[in-house]
Amino acid sequence: MKKDIHPDYFQSTIRCACGSVVEVGATKKDISVEICSKCHPFFTGKQKLVDTAGRIERFRRKYAEFEARNKKESV
């Protein structure tokens, strides 16, 4: 390997929102994640309710001006 081109490698801690903590080697010191293998529906076999309505509303608010402008141009 070439010298001085690789990032520093640390013993890192990954913390999940569910409370799970995993010690790994990584290029960042501390990593925070929202979902891990202990709480992900694929691994647990339980279906988890995801807030898709909030995402849709956020999208509609973001592009409401764009839609209004297109309606004015088409009239």
KOLKEVO-453615 format. One line per 3 residues: number of its first residue (from 1); for each residue z, y, x of C-alpha. Coordinates in steps of 0.05 Angstrom, whole numbers, m for minus. Layout:
NUM) Z/Y/X ~ ... .
END
This chain:
1) 0/0/0 ~ m13/71/22 ~ 48/113/39 .
4) 68/175/m1 ~ 21/166/m60 ~ 64/123/m106 .
7) 116/152/m154 ~ 190/139/m142 ~ 217/75/m174 .
10) 286/76/m207 ~ 333/29/m242 ~ 325/58/m312 .
13) 360/52/m378 ~ 321/47/m443 ~ 360/67/m505 .
16) 335/52/m575 ~ 354/90/m638 ~ 385/25/m665 .
19) 435/25/m607 ~ 402/m27/m563 ~ 405/m14/m487 .
22) 360/m48/m435 ~ 363/m40/m360 ~ 294/m41/m327 .
25) 256/m14/m267 ~ 212/47/m283 ~ 186/113/m256 .
28) 232/153/m303 ~ 308/153/m300 ~ 326/148/m374 .
31) 280/130/m431 ~ 295/140/m505 ~ 254/103/m558 .
34) 256/101/m634 ~ 241/27/m643 ~ 249/m34/m599 .
37) 240/m110/m604 ~ 310/m117/m634 ~ 295/m72/m693 .
40) 218/m76/m700 ~ 197/m111/m765 ~ 148/m157/m728 .
43) 204/m187/m686 ~ 260/m186/m738 ~ 219/m213/m796 .
46) 247/m159/m842 ~ 203/m107/m874 ~ 226/m36/m859 .
49) 209/23/m904 ~ 168/74/m866 ~ 165/146/m890 .
52) 90/151/m904 ~ 99/202/m960 ~ 128/252/m910 .
55) 69/241/m864 ~ 19/252/m919 ~ 53/315/m943 .
58) 55/342/m872 ~ m20/328/m864 ~ m36/363/m931 .
61) 4/425/m912 ~ m29/428/m844 ~ m100/425/m873 .
64) m88/463/m939 ~ m119/527/m910 ~ m180/488/m885 .
67) m191/457/m954 ~ m183/524/m989 ~ m234/556/m943 .
70) m284/500/m956 ~ m276/507/m1031 ~ m291/582/m1027 .
73) m353/571/m985 ~ m381/518/m1033 ~ m373/563/m1095 .
END
